[in-house]
Amino acid sequence: MTLSKTDYSAMLIFQSVPAQIANEVLLGDLIPLLSDEIIAEYWEDLARPKFQFDQNTVEILIDGIVDRGIYVDVQ
């Protein structure tokens, strides 16, 4: 199963800043700078029970971000 770019954004509150940023990233209009630590934090945050996202949905979202991002060395 894959989600459309619209589905990704619908995961978050539509008018929230995180939803707007996620939308820009998934559309390719914003390129995120990433590190292993950032990706781990995304996993931790999106897996919180308050969001009620299933594992597959979180994986698809994070894969979309990783596919469009640039890894940087964080020291």
C-alpha positions in Angstrom: 0.0 0.0 0.0 1.2 3.5 -0.8 -0.2 6.8 0.3 -0.6 9.8 -1.9 1.0 13.2 -1.1 -2.4 14.3 0.1 -2.7 11.3 2.4 0.6 12.2 4.0 -0.5 15.7 4.8 -3.9 14.5 6.1 -2.0 12.6 8.8 -1.4 15.9 10.5 -3.7 18.7 11.4 -4.3 20.5 8.0 -3.4 24.0 9.1 -0.6 23.2 11.4 3.0 24.2 10.7 4.2 20.5 10.7 1.5 19.6 8.1 2.6 22.5 5.9 6.2 21.5 6.2 5.5 17.9 5.5 3.5 18.8 2.5 6.3 21.0 1.1 8.8 18.2 1.6 6.6 15.6 0.0 5.9 17.8 -3.0 9.6 18.4 -3.4 9.4 22.1 -2.8 11.5 21.9 0.4 14.5 19.6 0.9 15.1 18.5 4.5 18.5 18.1 5.9 18.6 14.8 7.8 20.7 12.8 10.2 20.2 9.4 11.8 19.3 11.3 15.0 16.6 13.3 13.3 15.1 10.2 11.7 15.1 8.4 15.0 13.3 11.4 16.6 10.7 11.3 13.8 10.1 7.6 14.5 9.8 8.2 18.2 7.5 11.2 17.9 5.1 9.7 15.3 4.9 6.5 17.2 3.4 8.2 20.2 -0.1 6.9 21.2 -1.6 10.4 21.0 -1.2 10.5 17.2 -2.7 7.0 16.7 -0.8 6.4 13.5 -0.3 2.8 12.4 3.3 1.6 11.9 2.8 1.3 8.1 1.6 4.9 7.8 4.6 6.2 9.8 7.0 4.1 7.7 5.6 5.5 4.5 5.8 9.1 5.7 9.3 8.8 7.0 10.4 6.9 3.8 9.0 9.8 1.8 11.0 12.3 3.8 14.2 10.3 3.6 13.8 9.9 -0.2 13.7 13.6 -0.6 16.2 14.7 2.0 19.9 15.2 2.2 22.0 13.6 4.9 24.4 15.8 6.8 27.1 15.0 9.3 26.1 16.2 12.7 28.8 16.7 15.2 
